[in-house]
């Protein structure tokens, strides 16, 4: 009888020890803390951090929109590709942003603020203002093209500077989607920034004024470190909102352990940010393979396997973000080099024989870590980037440079150059 009682006690005890050991093993590993408060709530508290730079551009944008309805709407109308009028809703949106700026400058608050974000029922962030900002930036891009047709240098500069200022304001908001949209907006300004150099009537003095006026457009886009941190917090918060509330789930899959898997998976991305942009672009393929192996590999521990889905969601975005930022810096450097070449020609009387230190360190192509490819051609010159493969294809321009395949997300095209000068022929919708 005593022996039976002994086994009755021993078996549950051994089972309990085994379960405890398994649970301890299953829960072991890296841990990280998620946000203590909803990231959107934290963002909304940054209402008072509107910089004077951004505020000026919102105020200027509203003034130009009002002016557009009276002065050049007839000229703008044929350019509005989707046949969308300058809507009252867009005017109202910009007016509210202008009012918000005025309130902040006076030290007060407003209920309907551009920083106010909302969440949908399933926890995802809704940012309808991004649509308005993209429409607004597109409007200024069209306005710049109208100014270019009229050879209106002041109007062209004004449109570019306003578009660039608004886009940088978007970049300053830390949610990842904002950074991506902001970088895209900046890119649209870079595609037409060298256009005035094609105007034969532009004097050397005019070119000097123009080159000085567009210098702010060549400031590098913000790094992605802050966006990565906010993206981590956002994913952690959404996981907390959507995870099962059962005791077993919380016991076997503690949040800190799931977040630890995500934090560890993002370490290569953080390390990539520490590299110069040239190395970022050249090592991007290695980073993508490393992240793909991490997100697709099986995990021995259930908690690690459960965290793999969250990791996969995060990792699919970051190589594209790094790539897109690298493309923009390539455009900025190429266009700035064009401006420097014309400045050299105006000062010396001829185009430089080569790109040397007299031009500036911005002539470095992020795809090769070498100067852009430059050749003088009679009374002109050719300047281009070697592109993704790093090979000189003789200046064979690919108009879809920097775009991505809609399904695979791969860069299009993988080969070829991007020509900065002479200006490529504009493509439909570009």
VOGU-3710 file (C-alpha; in Angstrom, 3 decimals, decimal comma):
1> xxxxxxxxxx> 0,000/0,000/0,000  2,827/2,386/0,886  4,587/1,551/-2,387  1,440/2,386/-4,351  1,108/5,677/-2,512  4,741/6,412/-3,320  4,121/5,951/-7,054  0,930/7,976/-6,858  3,008/10,850/-5,488  6,149/10,281/-7,587
11> xxxxxxxxxx> 4,555/10,041/-11,037  2,706/13,398/-10,856  5,828/14,945/-9,344  8,008/13,671/-12,182  5,410/14,813/-14,710  5,297/18,225/-13,096  9,091/18,489/-13,113  9,185/17,394/-16,751  6,531/19,895/-17,728  8,333/22,607/-15,812
21> xxxxxxxxxx> 11,624/21,730/-17,486  10,017/21,720/-20,929  8,291/25,020/-20,234  11,544/26,545/-19,006  13,328/25,333/-22,147  10,498/26,472/-24,419  10,438/29,961/-22,900  14,209/30,434/-22,807  15,909/32,690/-25,285  16,148/36,383/-26,090
31> xxxxxxxxxx> 13,578/38,711/-24,608  12,625/42,302/-25,344  10,068/44,719/-23,997  7,307/46,043/-26,147  5,932/49,573/-25,858  4,323/50,461/-22,554  1,825/52,639/-24,363  0,137/52,583/-27,763  2,674/54,088/-30,232  -0,126/56,058/-31,887
41> xxxxxxxxxx> -0,924/57,725/-28,563  2,729/58,635/-28,177  2,799/60,058/-31,699  -0,242/62,187/-31,007  1,579/63,739/-28,073  4,183/65,131/-30,469  1,708/67,767/-31,592  3,883/70,589/-30,283  6,951/69,452/-32,222  5,956/71,025/-35,526
51> xxxxxxxxxx> 9,124/72,644/-36,802  9,176/76,118/-38,293  10,490/74,621/-41,536  7,489/72,330/-42,004  5,071/74,985/-40,777  6,236/77,467/-43,397  5,674/74,960/-46,181  2,147/74,115/-45,093  1,307/77,808/-44,975  2,905/78,347/-48,386
61> xxxxxxxxxx> 1,091/75,328/-49,866  -2,275/76,759/-48,834  -1,444/80,099/-50,418  -0,393/78,476/-53,677  -3,544/76,350/-53,803  -5,700/79,445/-53,438  -3,651/81,162/-56,110  -3,986/78,146/-58,414  -7,777/78,374/-58,537  -7,563/81,821/-60,082
71> xxxxxxxxxx> -4,258/82,149/-61,916  -3,273/78,938/-63,651  -6,050/76,398/-63,284  -6,653/76,472/-67,057  -3,016/75,527/-67,602  -3,074/72,874/-64,896  -6,248/71,149/-66,086  -4,738/69,273/-69,096  -1,921/67,969/-66,868  -4,228/66,478/-64,260
81> xxxxxxxxxx> -3,926/62,936/-65,639  -6,761/61,350/-63,687  -9,115/64,223/-64,492  -9,463/65,011/-60,794  -10,291/68,662/-60,141  -8,587/70,731/-57,490  -11,105/69,498/-54,962  -12,668/71,504/-52,183  -11,734/68,623/-49,853  -8,028/69,078/-50,595
91> xxxxxxxxxx> -8,309/72,822/-50,038  -10,118/72,230/-46,762  -7,487/69,705/-45,649  -4,578/72,082/-46,279  -6,478/74,930/-44,612  -6,888/72,805/-41,469  -3,178/72,059/-41,454  -2,463/75,752/-41,787  -4,784/76,494/-38,859  -3,041/73,805/-36,857
101> xxxxxxxxxx> 0,322/75,442/-37,539  -1,055/78,825/-36,453  -2,395/77,343/-33,207  0,902/75,660/-32,394  2,833/78,849/-33,026  0,542/80,619/-30,594  1,115/77,935/-27,968  -2,414/76,520/-28,150  -3,907/73,254/-29,347  -6,532/72,275/-31,865
111> xxxxxxxxxx> -8,834/69,278/-31,953  -8,529/68,532/-35,669  -4,752/68,219/-35,944  -2,590/66,715/-38,643  -0,781/64,625/-36,012  -3,969/62,908/-34,867  -3,894/59,278/-35,983  -6,604/56,674/-35,508  -6,853/52,901/-35,307  -9,252/50,577/-37,070
121> xxxxxxxxxx> -11,261/47,960/-35,188  -8,580/45,290/-35,725  -5,780/47,493/-34,395  -4,197/48,620/-37,666  -3,209/52,246/-38,064  -5,310/54,390/-40,366  -3,474/57,282/-41,983  -5,825/58,890/-44,484  -3,713/62,039/-44,507  -0,996/60,246/-46,458
131> xxxxxxxxxx> -3,336/60,143/-49,444  -3,848/63,899/-49,187  -0,107/64,540/-48,935  0,621/62,416/-52,008  -2,063/64,303/-53,945  -0,652/67,616/-52,754  2,907/66,717/-53,767  1,646/65,522/-57,152  -0,102/68,851/-57,605  3,156/70,752/-57,022
141> xxxxxxxxxx> 5,002/68,490/-59,416  2,503/69,403/-62,125  2,790/73,063/-61,178  6,574/72,806/-61,608  6,116/71,389/-65,108  3,773/74,235/-66,031  6,366/76,723/-64,767  8,978/74,931/-66,868  6,832/75,270/-69,995  6,512/79,006/-69,276
151> xxxxxxxxxx> 10,237/79,292/-68,488  9,186/80,682/-65,111  12,289/79,998/-63,022  10,927/81,575/-59,828  7,679/79,586/-60,053  9,637/76,406/-60,794  11,883/76,886/-57,746  8,875/77,692/-55,569  7,047/74,518/-56,604  10,107/72,306/-56,078
161> xxxxxxxxxx> 10,945/73,782/-52,687  7,355/73,509/-51,452  7,034/69,912/-52,658  10,346/68,980/-51,082  9,474/70,679/-47,784  6,157/68,854/-47,497  7,780/65,528/-48,343  10,462/66,002/-45,694  7,733/66,776/-43,178  6,209/63,380/-43,980
171> xxxxxxxxxx> 9,624/61,751/-43,563  9,921/63,270/-40,096  6,896/61,323/-38,858  8,322/58,121/-37,430  5,898/55,440/-38,601  7,499/53,355/-41,329  4,782/53,926/-43,914  5,296/57,678/-43,544  9,012/57,362/-44,239  8,421/55,312/-47,366
181> xxxxxxxxxx> 5,802/57,700/-48,729  7,980/60,679/-47,848  10,980/59,251/-49,667  8,783/58,607/-52,698  7,602/62,224/-52,636  11,178/63,493/-52,514  12,023/61,279/-55,445  9,353/62,891/-57,599  11,045/66,253/-57,051  14,426/64,829/-58,048
191> xxxxxxxxxx> 13,141/63,590/-61,405  12,642/67,112/-62,745  15,159/69,171/-60,772  17,677/69,411/-63,663  15,059/70,587/-66,179  16,019/74,325/-66,183  19,515/73,458/-67,436  17,879/72,589/-70,771  16,596/76,161/-71,213  18,924/77,886/-73,701
201> xxxxxxxxxx> 17,856/81,350/-72,534  19,019/80,688/-68,947  22,085/82,846/-68,287  25,046/81,826/-66,155  23,800/84,224/-63,454  20,370/82,571/-63,552  21,971/79,137/-63,251  23,959/80,332/-60,262  20,804/81,578/-58,548  19,018/78,355/-59,358
211> xxxxxxxxxx> 21,858/76,132/-58,096  21,924/78,034/-54,802  18,125/77,881/-54,451  17,864/74,105/-54,864  20,686/73,153/-52,465  18,166/72,105/-49,742  16,777/69,492/-52,158  20,107/67,657/-51,992  20,109/67,102/-48,244  20,146/63,350/-47,660
221> xxxxxxxxxx> 16,837/61,796/-46,570  16,566/60,903/-42,883  17,992/57,611/-41,693  15,623/54,744/-41,055  16,688/54,006/-37,462  13,782/55,869/-35,908  11,325/54,293/-38,327  12,640/50,826/-37,459  12,132/51,478/-33,750  8,579/52,683/-34,334
231> xxxxxxxxxx> 7,858/49,737/-36,618  9,041/47,354/-33,885  6,794/49,056/-31,331  3,856/49,022/-33,725  4,154/45,284/-34,441  4,519/44,514/-30,731  1,424/46,530/-29,919  -0,669/44,890/-32,652  0,486/41,448/-31,462  -0,635/42,275/-27,939
241> xxxxxxxxxx> -4,039/43,377/-29,214  -4,617/40,295/-31,370  -3,010/37,475/-29,368  -5,189/34,874/-27,596  -6,043/35,821/-24,035  -6,010/32,283/-22,641  -3,809/31,323/-19,688  -2,031/28,631/-21,722  -1,124/31,105/-24,438  0,348/33,574/-21,994
251> xxxxxxxxxx> 2,192/30,800/-20,142  3,786/29,167/-23,175  4,119/32,231/-25,402  5,071/35,206/-23,211  5,066/38,495/-25,096  8,604/39,426/-24,063  9,879/36,190/-25,607  8,021/36,749/-28,891  9,318/40,316/-28,982  12,813/38,984/-28,317
261> xxxxxxxxxx> 12,641/36,898/-31,482  11,610/39,969/-33,460  14,306/42,121/-31,850  17,001/39,532/-32,598  15,843/39,150/-36,212  16,115/42,913/-36,715  19,712/43,088/-35,483  21,180/42,617/-39,008  18,998/45,495/-40,229  20,261/47,753/-37,438
271> xxxxxxxxxx> 23,833/46,803/-38,284  23,163/47,582/-41,948  22,139/51,135/-41,027  25,602/51,749/-39,569  27,235/51,278/-42,990  27,792/54,102/-45,496  25,063/54,195/-48,116  27,446/52,782/-50,746  28,042/49,645/-48,661  24,348/49,449/-47,813
281> xxxxxxxxxx> 23,491/49,187/-51,488  26,281/46,744/-52,346  25,552/44,430/-49,390  21,782/44,569/-49,742  21,649/41,177/-51,464  23,511/39,569/-48,562  21,119/41,177/-46,082  18,069/39,941/-48,011  19,379/36,351/-48,029  20,126/36,511/-44,322
291> xxxxxxxxxx> 16,683/37,830/-43,480  14,972/35,336/-45,781  16,817/32,460/-44,109  15,761/33,735/-40,700  12,096/34,164/-41,568  11,718/30,894/-43,505  13,730/28,553/-41,254  12,015/26,223/-38,822  12,460/26,761/-35,089  12,863/24,031/-32,490
301> xxxxxxxxxx> 11,055/25,934/-29,769  7,325/26,571/-30,086  7,667/30,132/-28,847  10,314/30,821/-31,480  8,152/29,256/-34,186  5,198/31,361/-33,063  7,319/34,481/-33,341  8,429/33,622/-36,883  5,257/35,017/-38,461  5,732/38,348/-36,691
311> xxxxxxxxxx> 9,367/38,349/-37,814  8,351/37,627/-41,428  5,972/40,594/-41,469  8,732/42,933/-40,333  11,586/41,640/-42,463  9,815/41,756/-45,820  9,658/45,563/-45,664  13,131/46,653/-44,676  15,307/45,684/-47,660  12,873/47,619/-49,877
321> xxxxxxxxxx> 13,066/50,625/-47,565  16,875/50,576/-47,611  16,877/50,154/-51,371  14,444/53,002/-51,941  16,477/55,367/-49,765  19,615/54,398/-51,704  17,885/55,142/-55,012  16,889/58,589/-53,784  20,442/59,395/-52,672  21,630/58,287/-56,110
331> xxxxxxxxxx> 19,207/60,715/-57,750  20,233/63,523/-55,403  23,936/63,037/-56,048  23,484/62,736/-59,793  21,423/65,903/-60,074  23,771/67,808/-57,802  26,676/66,695/-59,995  24,865/68,056/-63,062  24,491/71,426/-61,305  28,175/71,406/-60,299
341> xxxxxxxxxx> 29,280/70,615/-63,869  27,332/73,590/-65,236  28,707/75,818/-62,460  32,231/74,739/-63,411  31,534/75,486/-67,089  30,143/78,944/-66,229  33,244/79,735/-64,139  35,937/78,297/-66,424  34,310/78,473/-69,841  34,237/74,740/-70,549
351> xxxxxxxxxx> 32,970/71,526/-69,029  35,427/69,734/-66,729  37,597/67,046/-68,282  36,754/64,637/-65,437  34,948/64,423/-62,133  37,581/65,206/-59,541  37,707/66,707/-56,050  37,044/70,151/-57,513  33,455/69,052/-58,166  32,773/67,479/-54,750
361> xxxxxxxxxx> 32,465/64,158/-52,941  28,791/63,915/-53,947  29,857/62,516/-57,343  30,151/59,009/-55,838  27,710/56,476/-57,254  26,147/54,473/-54,361  25,976/51,407/-56,629  29,743/51,266/-57,264  31,443/53,459/-54,619  33,162/55,122/-57,586
371> xxxxxxxxxx> 32,425/58,447/-59,310  29,477/58,562/-61,695  30,439/57,796/-65,287  31,145/61,078/-67,058  32,196/61,844/-70,622  32,438/65,072/-72,558  30,702/64,937/-75,934  31,585/67,798/-78,256  29,822/70,819/-76,805  28,058/68,794/-74,078
381> xxxxxxxxxx> 28,528/65,890/-71,680  27,004/62,624/-70,530  26,559/61,648/-66,887  25,030/58,427/-65,590  24,934/55,843/-62,815  26,071/52,290/-63,517  22,887/50,970/-61,921  22,160/47,767/-60,025  24,747/45,525/-61,670  27,536/48,105/-61,357
391> xxxxxxxxxx> 28,523/47,659/-65,021  28,999/50,443/-67,524  26,469/49,714/-70,267  27,535/52,730/-72,296  24,823/55,026/-71,000  21,964/52,753/-72,101  19,174/54,409/-70,150  16,440/52,394/-68,472  13,448/54,647/-67,752  12,097/52,250/-65,113
401> xxxxxxxxxx> 15,278/52,415/-63,029  14,408/52,119/-59,348  10,937/50,669/-59,839  9,867/47,307/-58,441  7,953/44,408/-59,922  4,389/44,546/-58,626  4,354/40,822/-57,729  7,908/39,827/-56,803  9,094/43,161/-55,446  12,367/42,733/-57,362
411> xxxxxxxxxx> 14,098/45,767/-58,807  13,318/46,664/-62,425  15,435/46,438/-64,421  18,298/44,446/-62,851  20,674/45,689/-65,527  21,402/48,965/-67,294  22,323/52,554/-66,439  20,436/55,610/-65,308  21,304/58,705/-67,332  21,158/62,049/-65,530
421> xxxxxxxxxx> 22,388/64,096/-68,500  21,344/64,650/-71,196  17,869/64,432/-69,675  16,058/61,233/-70,689  12,788/61,552/-72,541  9,876/61,689/-70,054  7,800/58,539/-69,834  4,008/58,291/-69,702  2,780/59,178/-66,235  6,281/60,073/-65,045
//
